[in-house]
Amino acid sequence: MSADDSALPGDQNEGSDPPEQVKESAVGLVAAYADNDRDELDRVIPPATDHADAVVSELKVLAAFLSRRVQETGVMWKPVDSREAVARTVAEMLPPELEFAVSTAWEAHSLGEEEIAERFTLGDPMIYAHMLAAFCAAIGLAVYKQAELVSTLRQVSGLGE
């Protein structure tokens, strides 16, 4: 099997849209956090882990969209708000050691301390995925109801209802 044969059909090429599975995983992570649904989170983690870097990339797009949306609506949202919201969102959803890594890495990230954030992620892109998904859920719920948030993120990602 060549290196090319190991690629998943529809894997992301530079400049192309991410595959639907990546988009579904990203939106699924946000939805699980927004709904505070541990069972759903447990269901969406394995497929997200299979394409963690691409999921992180998609979550960055969603986070940027939601950050702009919050600014447009005039909802007050400061870095301290995001730190508290991410910590609150992951509380009881993740095992304690992962909860700590996600909360601490997000705190460093929100202060612009990327090297420190990277240390707390231990090189695991899923910690970034959890950080971004929890952030998207928290900031998204500041401007949308839960069902509306998920529907909007599906539209932004180019997924059908």
N, C-alpha and C positions, 0 to 999 in steps of 0.2 A: 504494500500500500504506500503510495507516495504521500508527501505532505499535503498535496492538493486534494487527495482522496479523503483525508480526514476531516476536511471542512464540512460543516453542516450545510446542506442545500439552503441557499438564501442567506448565508452568513454575510455580515456586513463587509462590503468593500469600501475603500475610502471614497467618499463623495456620494455613496448610495444611501438610501433609507435603511434603517435597521429592520431585520426581519420581524414579522408580526409577533412571533413568540417572545422576542425581546420587549416589544411594546406592551404586550399582554402582561408580562412579568413585572415591568415597571409600574404599570397602572394597578396591577393586582397587589403589589406591595403597599402602595399608597392607600388603596381601598381598605386593605386589612388594618392598617394603622388608623385610618379615619373612622373605621367602624369598631375599633378596639376588639378585633376578632382574632384571637390567638390560633384557633383552628384554621382559619383562612390563611393566616400568616405562615403556619406550618405547611400548608398545601402549596403556597406559591414560592417558598424559599428554594426547594430543589431545582425547579426549572430556571429560576433566577440565577442560582449558583452556577449552572451549566454555562451561562453567558454573562458572568458577573461584570466584566469590563463594559460590555455593550449596554447592559442594564444601567450601570452607573452613568454612562453617557446619556442615555434616554432620560434618566431621572434629573440630570443637570438641565436638560431642555425644559422639563416640566417645572423644575424649581425656578428657572429664569422666567418662564411664563407666569407662574403664580406670584412671583415677586413683583413683576410689572403690574399684574392685576391688582394686587394690594395697593400699590402706589396710586394707580388710577382711581381706586375707590376712596382713597383718602383715609383708609384704616391705619391707625398708628401702629407701627410694627418696628421695634428697635432690636438691635442685636441681643440685648438681654432678654427680650421677649422670645426670640427664637431659641436661645439656650434653654430657657425654662420650658418652653413648649416641647422641644425635642426630648428633654429629660422626662417630662410628664407623659409624653406619647409612648416612649419605649418602656416606661415603668410597667412592670408586671407582664409585659409582652415578650420579654427576652430573658434568658437566664442571666443571673446577676453579673457574671463576668463579662458577658457580651453587652449588657445594658450599660455597664460602667465604661467599656471601651467606646461604645457609640456616643454616649453623653459627653465623655471627656474629649473625644476626637472632635465632636461638633463644637464644643466650647472653644477649643483651640482654633478650629476652622473659622468660626464666627468672629474671632479676634484677629484673623489674618495670619495666624501662626501655623502655616502649612507644614513646616518641618516637624513641629510638635504633634500636630494632628496625624501626620504620617506615622510617627512613632507609636501612637495609640492604636492605629489600625493594624499594626503588626504585618503590614503588607497584604492584608486581606481585603480585596475589593468589596466583599459583602458587608464589611463594616461601613464603608462609604455608602453602599446601597441602602442599608438600614438608616444611616444618618439622613440621607437625602429623602428617602421615602417618609420618614417621620417628620422631617421639615415640611415636605409637600403637604402631608396630611394636616399638620398644625396650621400652616399659613393658609392652606386652601379652605379649611373650616372657618377661618376668620372672615371669608367673603362668600362662601358657598355653603349650602346645606349638603349633607353627606352624599345623597343620591345625585344632586346637581354637580358636586365636585367630580365624582367618578365619571359621570356622563361627559362633562366638559373635558376632562383629561383624555378620555377615549377619543373625543373629537380632535383635540390638539394633536394626539398621537397618530391620527389618521385611521383609527379603528372604528368599526361599525358599532352600533348600539348593541 
